Amino acid sequence: MAITRRNLLLAGAAAFFPNSARPADLQNAGMITISPRPTDLEMPLEGFIDEITPVEHFFVRSHTLVPEVKLADWKLKIDGLIERPLTLTLADLKQFPRQELVSVLECAGNGRGFYTPPVAGAQWHFGSVGNARWTGVRLRDVLQKAGLKPGASQLLLDGADVPLGTMPDFQRTLTVEKGRHEDTLLAWEMNGKPLTAQHGFPLRVIAAGWASDSWVKWLQHIEVLDHEFDGFWMKTAYRHPPNHVSPGTAVDPKDMVPVTDLNVKSVIAKPVDWSMPGVVTVQGVAWSNASPVTKVEVSVDAGNSWNPATLIGKGTRYGFRRWTFAWRAEEGPHTLISRATNAAGQQQPLQEQWNPNGYLWNVAQPRPVLVAALRPPVPAAAPAPEQPLPESYKAACFACHDEHMMQQQRLTRAQWDREVTKMSGWGAPVKPEQRDAILDYLSSSFKP
């Protein structure tokens, strides 16, 4: 599809008003609740003003309920293909050389809500990302103490979280090469304070430059392997096609590759949707993978022309890079776009590269802004009509989460059919004679 002013305007409108079913309740210091149980919280656009994201504004992604970990009982066990198995307390870890690193943490699914056609999963938009100062020790120092044996190639990471139903245990691997990188840490502090329970207390992995699925929380076990791990969260989930596929194409997990590096990306924090005429300071942040951001450009005419933004400060290799642009705004509707480029020459695209799991969205996002002397009133949202929920649906779906997760989805009947099959495999009590009724309700209530 060609990039036109009309397409960009439509895409921008969809970005800010994606669908009426998106949860609108704000909790945790203004965070957007994607799911209250398990907890998924998204940072609103205003949070992109800060170079270091305050902990209370930092997004939360949970596949399971947050475990209660007592430090007095917690230990990190390291075994497998090593010379000296280790069992370490937090006090033991603090005997290693202390390291500090500023790095972005971004969910692989950040931006999933923008993909067309839609894909299943938590419908994140902008804010499942944040930038923090992490303190801990280099993982390679711990591995050196354990002593890797010849053939060691993978590090299997496991946290204290407990799967819901028969969901597979959340276990991810790092290559030994990534684990021994100087910027891969085991961290116990975030912005100078102990990790919160939602962010992985007492210890989490910091895989700088990679998506957050590799940043395992509540870490309690590292097993060194000489082969690729074949668990669900490596062989089926968090995978994407290595090459472009047509929108809507189904791809077998074995033909996809694990998510690792982040994409280069930027977000406009201000103005949000309205501004007064005159000189307006457009501002936001940009970030990337291990290749730092070197340039940000801003368009105020839906991508017809581009202007260099001013980068603020020296920046860090993995962190947010703040930027500003002075815009002489005239009355009327406008479409703003920012796009970032990193040192490797990677630049945000103007079109999406669709993938069946909705990972690594980094399209330069159109921002509709109305310039007017007075801010227009925001129309009140019409209340959703109430309807009784089928008992079979509540029994099957509400054991692990409430209706927030379903309300976000915009899925076809075929997509809902696949989701019901997956959840049944994870223990959702779907009786054969009730399956069609549940599927009818889902596909009629939460559809494209």
PyMOL commands that set and color helices and strands:
alter all, ss='L'
color gray80, all
select helices_A, chain A and resi 5-16+45-49+55-57+90-93+112-114+139-146+176-179+212-214+232-235+253-255+391-397+404-408+413-425+432-445
alter helices_A, ss='H'
color red, helices_A
select strands_A, chain A and resi 26-27+31-36+39-42+76-80+86-88+98-106+129-138+154-159+171-175+184-190+193-194+204-207+219-225+239-240+257-258+265-270+274-275+278-287+293-299+307-308+310-311+321-329+332-342+367-371
alter strands_A, ss='S'
color yellow, strands_A
deselect
rebuild
show_as cartoon
